[in-house]
Structure formats: C-alpha cells, structure tokens
Amino acid sequence: MKLTGDLELVLPQGAMLGEGLLWRAGRWWWTDIEASTLFAWRPGAPGPRFCRLPDRLGSFAHCRSGRVLLGLAKRLAVASLGDELELNQLQTLAPVDAAEPRTRINDGRTDRSGNFVFGTLNEAKEKRAIASFYQYSTRHGLRRLALPAVAIANSICFSVDGRTMYFCDSLAQRIQQCDYDAETAQVDNVRLFTQMDRADAWPDGSVIDSEGCLWNAQWGAGRVARYDPEGQLMGVSHAPAAHTSCPAIGGDGMDQLMLTTARTEMTREALTAQPLSGSLFGLRLPQALGIEDTLFDD
C-alpha cells in the first residue's frame, strides 16, 4: 500500500511535546511530556480527558488489570484511573537511572509478550550517548538490554511475531533492528534497518503495522514515513507541523493513521507559520493495518 494524501487536522491541541500515541478501548491516548499530562480522547468528543501527573510522562502502557503503567521521568509506576481520568492510586515499581541525573525515561511500549520495553534520553546540552534501553516485567523486574548507549532512545517497536526489536538514537538519523528474546531479555545481531533520506529528518516514534511495515514520525521534517520489512521507503505523508513525533494506527476499523506533534524547540516565527503544531493529525488508510499494543502483564 502506497501513502496517498497528507495528514489533516483531527484535534486542535497545544502540546509542547506530544508523544506515546496509541489506540485503546475506543480512545486515542497520548502524553504531553513537558506538561506531565496523560490524555485520552474518544473520536467525536469535543475534547480529551486528561490526568495531571507528578512528573513528566515519557511513555506508558495499559495493563491487563485495567491500570496504566507509567514511565515517569526517573521511575516506573502503576496507576489506577477513574472514569474521568482522575488519578486514584499511584504506586512506584522501580527507579530508573537513579544515580544519573542527566537522563529521563523517553520512548517505550510493550513487546508482544506483555513486557514493557523503554529507553532513556540525555537531557544535558552536550547530548552524549549515556542513555540506555530496558525491559521491565513483574517476573524479572528491570533488566538493561545489551544495546549500544544512545543520546535519545526512540522508535521502539516490535515485529508482528515479536522476535525483532526496532529502535534508534534519534541523533544518529537511522533506525536499527536486532533479534529479541522477550523471556530472557536477550538481544543479538544489531543491524541497520534504514537511514534517513533527508538531513532535516530525525527519527522519533515508530509503530509496526499488520503487514510488518514500520511507520516512523520524523521530527523536523513534518512527515511520517512507511518502510517495508526490508527497510525500503514506501512513501511519506506530510503534516502542517515540523515536529511530528509519534504515529499510531487505530480507530474502530483499525484503518486510521494518527500522529502527535510538538511545539517545543520552535521559534516564534516558526509557530506563527505553523500554528497547529502540538495538535493531532490523521489520515484514513485504504485498508485496516492497525495492531493493538499488547497489554502489560501485571
């Protein structure tokens, strides 16, 4: 399937750093990291419900129990949310990089077995590669994956069969892949998946569709790109916001491509030219391609 048409505005928002988009239980869920807020929006509703959190939320996952696993800046936690998305209970599960003040949790999602896999980023100006990738499970706790250190961990997603993990250091402008064993948290055979074809394209969030193709939001280039399982570019679709951050495929027919965007790191002139930055954009696909994320096994 080739991409046809550009993404259109679906929900006006002013997110400083919209990320972590996914479809679950009839709603789109995402985080505005800098606002420490989790959002949920049911299509057709005038606006999203939201939950203010005690720290920045880099990524999250829904749990089998109905709770939500939260990747807060320096810890993993689990929360119970009310019908209006109010925060009822918050329990810390594990600290992350407690001895390293420069990092915080960034991109993450469940693997196909229900473990939470996430990465960190270096918030310091020098952006040295000191961040890591982790797997968290109730059986084994927190385990660091034997992957190269990065400056900004992103693009975490898994092949349909769960045996291949995709990931990147956004600053390297390439997406990599590796063999992945969910039970042992072992990784092997790290290799290039694809290289960005534009100097202004920085790989951000990614998702795998039902045909095994990877969709990647490319920060700075204002686009989402689809790659075949061999890493070949199949097509791109643009949004009227330079900082495209995370794609997801969902909706009732699992045929809606959606995309978060951001306002951070934009000049006043750029925001004037792209006033919809921070909003949700979407595109109807000609076929159902979505795969719901696996629930975290809690």
Secondary structure, DSSP 8 states (H G I E B T S, - for coil): ----S--EEEE----SBEEEEEEETTEEEEEEGGGTEEEEE-TTSSS-EEEE-SS-EEEEEEBTTS-EEEEETTEEEEEEE-TT--EEEEEEEEE-STT-TTEEEEEEEE-TTS-EEEEEEE-STT--S-B-EEEEETTTEEEE-----BSBEEEEEE-TTS-EEEEEEGGGTEEEEEEEETTTTEEEEEEEEEE-SSTT-EEEEEEE-TTS-EEEEEETTTEEEEE-TTS-EEEEEE-S-S-EEEEEEETTTT-EEEEEEB-TT--HHHHHH-TTTTSEEEEE-SS--------B--
